[in-house]
């Protein structure tokens, strides 16, 4: 399906790779632009790597307390697995504990790789997912479900949204 989220994420990954490769005819950025250019490279790389790795987990079955794809994942297990695999960063075990890590951000600041939190069990921050862009996030939903992509625009998710956090990549803190 042309223009699908998957195609855009793959394109974002390819664009991120092209930013990292030197272009023969391209001039290097001016010194005052160097820091901004490097930050853009880091954000693009961070976003595409986290999103692409998350996309590879679609279809993994939900398992309460699950921490590895081979045995199944719950929501915090999915997030912990991604951050450990992609960045080597250990996160706390529960979604509520994870909600205290990193920097609090507003929804208009969301970037792929940020965490989104929901109240799904009548308590705050009881569910977590990874933002992919285009108001979509990936998560491990609940018993009987599988890792999947959801729209944050659905009334179910809109009504339960608790907030978002950005966790800095190692070395950029």
N, C-alpha and C positions, 0 to 999 in steps of 0.2 A: 504494500500500500504506500504510494508515493508520499513523501513528507511525513512519514510516521515518526513517532518518538524514537524508535530503535534506529531508523536511518539517520535522524538528526544527531543522536548520540554517537553513532559510528563516525559521522562526518566531523563531529566535535573532536573525537579522538584523533582522526587524521589531521585535522587542523592543528591540534596541539602538537602532534609530532612534527608537522611542517614548521611550526614556530621554533622548535628545538634544533632543526637542521639548518646549517648555514646556506644561504642562497648566494650563488656566484655573483649575481649582479646587484644584490642588495647592499646598501650602505649600512654600516653599523649605526645604532642609534647614537645621537649626540649624548655627551656625558650627563646632561641634566635629564635626558629621557631614559637613560640606562636603568635607573632604579624602578621607574614605572613600567618599563618594558619587562624587566625581570619579574616584577610582581605579577604582571599580566601572564607571563609564561607559567609561573608557579600556580596561579589560580586555574588556568586552562588545563594544565597538566593534572592538577589535583582533582578537578571536576571530572575530566574524562576518565582518569584511571579509576576513581571510586565508582563512577556511574557504570563504566563498562564491566568492572568486576562484579558489581551488584547485579547487572543484567544477566550475567552468567549463572546466577543462583535462582533465576525464575524457575518455578516448578518444584523446588525443594520442599518437601513436606514439612508442615508445622509440627513441632514437638515441644510441649511445655518443658522448659529448662534446657532445651536443646542448644548445643554450642558448636556443633560441627555439621556441615552439609551431609556427611555420610549417614548420620543418625537422625537428622532433622534439626530445625532451628526454631526458636521462638523469636519474638521481635528484638529483644535485647541481644540474644545470641547472634542474630544476623548482623546487627550493628557492630558488636564486639568482634565478630569474625572478620568483617570487612576492614575495620581499622587495624586489626592485628596483621592481617595478610597484606594490605596495601601499604601501611606505614610502620608496621611493627609496634604500634601503640596499644597499650593495655587500657581498656576502659572498665569501669565498675560493672558489676553483674546485672543490676536491675535498671529498667528504664528510668525509674525515679532517681536512682543514684547518678545515672548518666546525665540526667537533666541539670545536674549541678556542675558539670564539666564544661569548659570552654566559655565562649562569649555569648551572651544573650543577644539575639538579633530580631528585628521586626520582619514581618512577612515580605515587605517590599524590598528587603535586603537579601532575600534568599538566593543562594547560588547552589548549583549542583554539588553534592557532597555534604551539605548542611543537614542537621538533624531536625526532624519535626516531631512534636510530641502531642499526644492526645489523651483524653480522659475517657477510657472505654470500660472501666470497671468501677465507676462511681467514685473514683479517686484520681487526683491530678497526676499527670505524667505516668499513667499506667501502660502507655503504648508508645513506641518509637519507630520511626522509619527514616529512610535516607531520601532527601529531596533530589530529584533528577532534573528539574527544570520544567518549564511549561505547566506549572501548577500540578505536577505529578510527583509521586513518591513511591518508593518500593519498600515493602515490609513483609513480615511473616504474620498473617492476620490472626488466626485462632485455630483451635482444634478442628481437624477435618479439612483445613485449608492448605494452601501452598504459597510460597513466596510469590508475590505478584505486584503489579503496578496498579496504583489507584489514582484517581483525580481528587485533589484537595477541594475541588469545587462541588463535590457531592455534598448534599445537605448533612448526611451522617457525619462526615469528617469536619465540615465547617462548624457544626454545632459542638464538636468535642475537642476542637483545637486548643492546646494549652500554651504553645509557644515554640520557639525554634532556637537552636544553638549552633554556633560555628566552633569547630575544634580545629585548632591550628595544626598544620602539618609539622612534623618534627623538623627542627632547624629554622622554622619561621615564627616561633613564638616570641 
